Amino acid sequence: MDLGLKGKIALVTGSTAGIGYAAARRFALEGASTVVNGRTDARVAAAVESIRRDAPGSDVQGVAADVGTAAGARTLATAGPRVDVLVNNAGVFEPKAFEDIDDADWLRFFEVNVMSGIRLARHYLPAMLERDWGRIVFVSSESGLQIPVEMIHYGMTKTAQLAIARGLAERCRGTGVTVNSVLPGPTRSEGVGEFVRNLATHHKTTEAEVEKRFFTTGRPSSLIQRFATTDEIANLIVYTASVAASATTGASLRVDGGVVRSIG
């Protein structure tokens, strides 16, 4: 299926690893000019090189900038003045008891997970509207619908993304610009993989047993009863950003393995 992304410019924030990397790689394989973003030159360069190897002849560039700050968002916007597809993927998570989440934590999570997408969407949206074509995708989470008690500050930011995406979609009414949210469920990203390995070591068990226990006790409503792969999440992100998805906007699209017990 031709997704119509050849010649489009796709920017994926937080794309040196995990879901962001998988999405950037998929955009490159689909023929889009792809901008990789991360916080350090070394990680950005490594991701760009890896994607170029997997997608020979692709146009892949990298910009090191911390989009969790206003200065970093400006750096990225200046380096990539035109974008057809903006994927707001950069984010942080951290299990922490509510009583231990201080003001600095709340503000840090909001800056990285919410304000990064706001700042970049605000910058790129006017030109998308002028061209009458564009795609903005917020990578939210099923945690935005089912707030995890162990990460309330994280869940709050993911709910906020859903509200922003829907509001922007309303702003783009009657145009060729779409705005959507993609809601991954538990995914074996770089951070989650490290977390699982650490738990396995701490409890002197296997990673497979940790995963099984997590879905038995932590996410029992999961229908796939496993972590999704980053490629499985990336497939939906890239489709949502494609020409083929022109009638999909204002939507919260779940790729959560059935964790959310809802038919809506």
Secondary structure, 3 states (H helix, E strand, C coil): CCCCCCCCEEEECCCCCHHHHHHHHHHHHCCCEEEEEECCHHHHHHHHHHHHHHCCCCCEEEEECCCCCHHHHHHHHHHCCCCCEEEECCCCCCCCCHHHCCHHHHHHHHHHHHHHHHHHHHHHHHHHHHHCCEEEEEECCHHHCCCCHHHHHHHHHHHHHHHHHHHHHHHCCCCCEEEEEEEECCECCHHHHHHHHHHHHHHCCCHHHHHHHHHHHHCCCCCCCCCECHHHHHHHHHHHCCHHHCCCCCCEEEECCCCCCCCC
